[in-house]
Amino acid sequence: MRRGVAFGAFDMFHIGHARLLKRARERCDHLTVAVTDEAYIRRYKGRPPVIPLVQRMEVVSACRYVDAVTVQTDQKGKKPILEEFGIDVIFVGSDWTPETFDGEGLGVPVVYLPRTLGVSSSDIRRSLHAEAAR
């Protein structure tokens, strides 16, 4: 049985997230999603998420393509998650490349899945800020 994982914030869950998880699940028998916590997002993106962690995890777990949900923190990084869930492959969106994410020496292949063009959490956030400024 091939076991995969997708890591991400999954803030303001949208069609791009759903399609990424669908594409990932089509390539494995069991898909785990590691949702990043607030501190991790602040450190990597320089801002807090819009949606709290517990709600983001609940939304992701409701997606029919997802078999398990866990949390990624600074203390519980990728390696412990791969070991805990017996992961064989990491799935990421094509906004990542082998130059920006090569699997961090974790010993499992990385599959770069196509992004859904025209939608992103950043675009949604910008649109909401622009609307609020009017």
C-alpha positions in Angstrom: 0.0 0.0 0.0 1.4 3.4 -1.0 1.1 6.0 1.6 1.4 9.7 0.8 1.4 13.1 2.6 0.7 16.6 1.7 1.9 19.4 4.0 0.3 22.9 4.0 -1.5 25.7 5.8 -4.8 25.1 4.0 -5.9 28.5 5.1 -9.1 29.7 3.5 -9.6 26.3 1.9 -10.5 26.7 -1.8 -10.8 24.7 -5.1 -7.0 24.6 -5.6 -6.6 22.9 -2.2 -9.4 20.4 -3.1 -7.8 19.6 -6.5 -4.3 19.2 -5.0 -5.7 16.7 -2.5 -7.6 14.9 -5.2 -4.6 14.6 -7.4 -2.5 13.4 -4.5 -5.0 10.7 -3.5 -5.2 9.4 -7.0 -1.5 8.6 -6.7 -1.6 6.8 -3.4 -3.7 4.4 -1.4 -3.7 6.4 1.8 -3.3 10.2 2.1 -2.3 12.0 5.2 -2.5 15.8 5.4 -0.2 17.6 7.8 -1.7 21.0 8.5 0.8 23.6 9.7 0.1 25.4 13.0 0.0 29.2 13.5 3.6 29.5 14.8 4.9 27.6 11.8 2.9 29.8 9.4 4.1 33.0 11.1 7.7 31.9 10.8 7.6 30.9 7.1 5.0 33.3 5.8 5.5 36.3 8.1 1.8 36.5 9.0 -0.8 34.6 10.9 -3.4 32.4 9.2 -7.0 33.7 8.8 -8.6 30.5 10.0 -7.6 28.9 13.3 -5.7 25.5 13.2 -8.5 23.4 14.7 -11.0 24.7 12.0 -8.5 24.2 9.2 -7.9 20.6 10.4 -11.6 20.0 10.5 -12.2 21.3 7.0 -9.3 19.2 5.6 -10.5 16.1 7.4 -14.0 16.6 5.8 -12.4 16.3 2.4 -13.2 12.8 0.9 -9.7 12.4 -0.5 -8.1 12.6 2.9 -7.6 9.5 5.1 -5.8 11.1 8.1 -5.0 14.6 9.4 -2.2 15.6 11.7 -0.5 18.9 12.7 2.9 20.0 11.7 4.7 22.2 14.2 8.2 23.4 14.7 8.5 20.6 17.3 6.8 17.9 15.1 8.3 18.4 11.7 8.2 16.4 8.5 10.5 13.5 9.6 8.4 12.4 12.6 5.2 12.6 10.5 6.7 10.4 7.8 7.8 7.9 10.4 4.5 8.0 12.3 2.3 7.4 9.2 4.7 5.2 7.2 4.9 7.7 4.4 6.3 6.6 1.0 5.8 9.8 -1.0 5.4 13.6 -0.4 3.0 15.6 -2.6 3.4 19.3 -3.1 2.0 21.9 -5.5 3.9 22.9 -8.6 4.6 26.3 -7.0 7.4 24.3 -5.4 10.2 23.0 -7.5 13.1 20.6 -6.9 15.2 23.7 -6.2 12.8 25.1 -3.5 11.8 21.8 -2.0 13.7 18.6 -2.7 12.4 16.4 0.1 14.9 17.8 2.6 16.9 14.5 2.6 14.0 12.6 4.1 14.5 9.6 1.8 11.1 9.6 0.1 10.3 10.9 -3.4 8.5 14.2 -3.9 5.8 14.5 -6.5 5.0 18.0 -7.8 1.3 18.3 -8.7 -0.1 21.0 -11.0 -1.5 24.1 -9.4 -5.0 25.3 -10.1 -4.5 28.4 -12.0 -6.3 31.6 -11.1 -6.8 30.8 -7.4 -4.7 31.0 -4.3 -5.1 31.9 -0.7 -2.8 35.0 -1.3 -5.1 36.2 -4.1 -8.2 35.7 -1.9 -6.5 37.6 1.0 -5.6 40.5 -1.3 -9.1 40.6 -2.7 -10.6 40.7 0.8 -8.2 43.5 1.9 -9.0 45.5 -1.3 -12.7 45.1 -0.7 -12.4 46.1 3.0 -10.5 49.2 2.0 -13.4 50.4 -0.3 
